[in-house]
Amino acid sequence: MNCNFHKLIKVCLLLLVISVFSSCTPRKKLIYLKAGTNSGKTTTESALSGYKLQAGDMLYIKVLSLDDKTYRLFNSDWKNTQIQNDIGLFIDSYTVSDSGFVKMPIAGNVLLKGLTLQEAQKEIQKSVDPFLLEAIVTIKLINFKITVLGEVNRPGTYKIYDNNVDVLEALSLAGDLTAFGNREKIMVLRKSQDNKVEYLDITNINVINTEFFKLKPNDVIYIEPTVAKSLGFKEFPFAILFSGITTLLVLINFLK
C-alpha cells in the first residue's frame, strides 16, 4: 500500500508539472528585439514619405496668405482657429475624387492621385500662385488609420496623427500582445500595394530594418495565436485540476 501510495503521488505531481509547463509560453518568445547582429542601418524614413495618394484619401489643405480676404477664400476653417476634432477635420477636408482630383477654390481641379504628399503640396502651390502672392501651402493626410486584430488586448482601428509610426507603436496602441500572441509571425497587410502581405518577427532586432516595420495608411496588423492557445490551454480549467489532485491526495492519505 505504501509503495502504491508513493507511486500515485509521483504520477499526480508529474501531471501537475506537465499541465503547468504546457500552458506557459517560453520567456524567450516574449522578449522583443532580442540582442543579436543588427545587419543594415535602421531606417529613419517617414511612413508617409513613399505613400501615393489614392482616390478617397482625405486631405487637410491650408493656404497661408498675408491677405485676410484671400485666406478666407481658400480656407474653410478660418472661423475656427482652435484645434479641431475629427468631425471638424472631416468637414473641412478635401477628398481625392475617383478621377484623382481635388477641387480647390478659384484654382479649380488639381490632379493629386498617384502623388506623394510632398509632390501634392507642390502641385497645389503651383495652382494657387497665379492668384496669391507669397502664399504658403501646407497639406496633411487625415485618414491615416491602422487596424490591429488577433491576439492583442484592445483590437480595433486606430487613427494616427503622426507621419512616422511603426509596428511596435501600433501594438502599444492595442494594449500589447496577449501571452498567447505569436511574436515571431506578425502579419502586416498593405492595401496600398495590391494587398501585399509580409510577416514580421518582432523578437528579432533586424525587424527594424524591414520595409513593413514602418506602417502606412490603412495597414492591417494581425497577430496569430500560438500553438498553446490552439490546443485550448488558455481555457483549460487548471483550478479544477489542482483542486481535484489536492482532494485526491487528502483522501488517499486519510484512507492510508
C-alpha positions in Angstrom: 0.0 0.0 0.0 2.8 2.4 0.9 4.6 1.7 -2.4 1.5 2.3 -4.4 0.8 5.5 -2.5 4.2 6.9 -3.4 3.7 5.9 -7.0 0.3 7.6 -7.1 1.8 10.8 -5.6 4.6 10.8 -8.2 2.0 10.4 -11.0 -0.1 13.3 -9.7 2.9 15.5 -9.4 4.1 14.6 -12.9 0.6 15.5 -14.3 0.7 18.8 -12.4 4.1 19.7 -13.7 3.2 18.8 -17.3 -0.1 20.8 -17.1 1.7 23.9 -15.8 4.6 23.9 -18.3 2.5 23.1 -21.3 0.3 26.1 -20.6 3.2 28.5 -20.4 4.8 30.5 -23.2 8.6 30.3 -23.0 10.2 33.5 -21.8 12.5 33.8 -24.8 9.4 34.1 -27.0 8.0 37.0 -25.1 11.1 39.2 -25.5 11.1 41.9 -28.2 14.1 42.8 -30.4 16.4 40.3 -28.8 20.1 41.3 -28.9 22.0 39.9 -31.9 23.6 41.0 -35.1 21.8 44.1 -36.5 22.5 43.8 -40.2 22.0 47.1 -42.1 21.1 50.6 -40.9 18.0 51.5 -39.1 15.6 53.3 -41.5 14.6 56.8 -40.5 12.3 57.4 -43.5 8.9 58.7 -42.7 6.0 56.3 -43.0 4.3 58.7 -45.4 7.3 59.6 -47.5 6.6 57.0 -50.1 2.8 56.9 -49.8 1.0 57.6 -53.1 -2.3 59.4 -52.7 -5.4 57.3 -53.8 -9.0 58.0 -54.6 -10.9 58.5 -51.4 -8.0 60.0 -49.4 -8.9 62.9 -47.3 -6.6 65.9 -47.2 -6.3 68.9 -44.9 -5.1 71.7 -47.1 -4.3 75.2 -45.7 -3.2 78.1 -47.9 -1.5 80.8 -45.8 -1.5 84.4 -47.2 -0.9 87.9 -45.9 -4.2 89.0 -47.3 -7.0 88.1 -44.9 -9.7 88.1 -47.6 -7.8 85.6 -49.8 -7.1 83.5 -46.7 -10.8 83.2 -46.0 -11.5 82.3 -49.6 -9.1 79.4 -49.7 -9.6 78.1 -46.2 -13.0 76.9 -45.0 -11.8 76.7 -41.4 -11.0 80.4 -41.0 -13.7 80.9 -38.4 -12.2 78.4 -36.1 -8.5 78.8 -35.4 -8.5 76.3 -32.5 -7.5 72.6 -32.7 -10.3 70.8 -34.5 -11.8 67.4 -33.6 -12.3 64.5 -36.0 -15.6 65.8 -37.2 -14.3 69.2 -37.9 -11.3 67.8 -39.8 -13.7 65.6 -41.9 -15.9 68.6 -42.8 -13.0 70.9 -43.7 -11.0 68.2 -45.6 -10.7 67.8 -49.4 -11.4 64.3 -50.8 -9.5 62.9 -53.7 -12.1 62.1 -56.3 -12.3 58.8 -58.2 -10.7 60.5 -61.1 -7.9 61.7 -58.8 -8.7 65.4 -58.5 -9.3 67.7 -55.6 -11.3 70.9 -56.3 -9.7 74.0 -54.9 -11.5 77.4 -54.6 -10.6 79.7 -57.6 -7.7 77.4 -58.7 -10.1 74.6 -59.8 -9.3 70.9 -60.1 -5.8 69.8 -59.2 -4.7 66.2 -60.1 -3.2 64.6 -57.0 -3.8 60.9 -57.4 -0.6 58.9 -57.5 1.5 61.7 -56.0 3.3 61.7 -52.6 2.3 64.4 -50.1 5.3 66.4 -51.0 4.5 66.3 -54.7 0.9 67.1 -54.0 1.9 70.2 -52.0 4.0 71.4 -54.9 1.0 70.9 -57.4 -1.4 72.8 -55.2 1.3 75.6 -54.7 1.5 75.9 -58.5 -2.3 76.1 -58.8 -2.7 79.0 -56.3 0.5 81.0 -57.1 -1.3 82.8 -60.1 -3.9 84.1 -57.6 -1.9 84.8 -54.5 1.4 86.5 -53.8 3.9 84.8 -51.4 1.3 82.1 -50.4 2.4 79.0 -48.5 0.6 75.7 -48.9 0.6 73.0 -46.2 -1.1 69.6 -46.7 -1.7 66.7 -44.4 -3.3 63.3 -44.8 -6.1 63.0 -42.2 -7.3 59.5 -42.9 -4.2 57.7 -41.7 -5.5 54.8 -39.8 -4.4 51.3 -39.0 -6.2 48.2 -37.8 -4.9 45.7 -35.3 -6.5 42.3 -34.9 -5.9 39.0 -33.3 -4.1 38.3 -30.0 -3.9 41.8 -28.6 -5.6 43.2 -25.6 -7.5 46.0 -27.4 -8.1 45.1 -31.1 -9.6 47.8 -33.3 -9.0 50.6 -35.8 -6.8 53.5 -34.7 -6.3 56.9 -36.2 -2.7 58.1 -36.5 -1.8 61.7 -36.1 1.9 61.2 -36.8 3.8 60.8 -40.0 6.1 58.2 -38.5 4.6 55.1 -36.8 5.9 51.6 -36.6 4.6 48.1 -35.7 5.7 48.3 -32.1 3.9 51.6 -31.6 0.8 50.2 -33.2 0.9 47.2 -30.9 1.2 49.5 -27.9 -2.0 51.3 -29.0 -3.7 48.0 -29.0 -2.6 47.2 -25.4 0.3 44.9 -26.5 0.1 41.2 -27.4 -1.5 38.7 -25.1 0.6 35.9 -23.7 -0.7 33.7 -26.5 0.2 36.1 -29.3 2.8 34.7 -31.8 5.5 37.4 -31.7 7.5 35.6 -34.4 4.9 35.8 -37.1 3.0 39.1 -37.2 1.2 39.6 -40.4 1.1 43.1 -42.0 -1.4 43.5 -44.9 -0.6 46.6 -47.0 -3.7 47.5 -49.0 -1.9 50.3 -50.8 0.2 47.8 -52.7 -2.3 45.4 -54.1 -2.9 43.7 -50.8 0.7 42.7 -50.3 1.3 40.6 -47.1 4.5 40.5 -45.1 5.3 38.5 -41.9 7.5 40.1 -39.2 9.4 38.6 -36.3 9.4 41.3 -33.6 11.7 39.1 -31.4 14.5 39.8 -33.9 16.2 43.2 -33.7 16.7 43.1 -37.5 13.0 43.6 -38.0 13.5 47.4 -37.6 15.3 47.4 -41.0 12.5 45.8 -42.9 10.2 47.7 -45.3 6.9 46.8 -43.4 8.2 47.8 -40.0 7.2 51.3 -40.7 3.4 51.4 -41.3 1.5 53.2 -44.0 -2.2 54.3 -44.1 -4.8 51.5 -44.0 -2.3 48.8 -43.0 -3.8 45.8 -41.2 -1.9 44.0 -38.5 -2.9 40.5 -37.5 -1.4 38.5 -34.6 -1.8 34.8 -34.9 -2.4 32.7 -31.7 0.4 30.4 -30.6 0.1 26.6 -30.6 -0.6 26.6 -26.8 -3.9 28.5 -27.4 -4.8 26.4 -30.4 -4.6 23.4 -28.1 -7.0 25.0 -25.7 -4.7 25.6 -22.8 -6.0 29.2 -22.3 -9.4 27.9 -21.4 -8.2 24.8 -19.6 -9.7 24.6 -16.0 -6.4 24.4 -14.1 -8.0 25.5 -10.9 -10.4 22.5 -11.0 -7.4 20.2 -11.9 -5.3 21.4 -9.0 -8.3 21.2 -6.6 -9.0 17.6 -7.8 -5.4 16.5 -7.3 -5.3 18.0 -3.8 -8.6 16.4 -2.8 -7.3 13.0 -4.2 -4.1 13.3 -2.1 -6.1 14.1 1.0 -8.4 11.2 0.5 -5.5 8.8 -0.1 -3.7 10.0 3.0 -6.9 9.6 5.0 -7.5 6.1 3.8 -3.9 5.2 4.5 
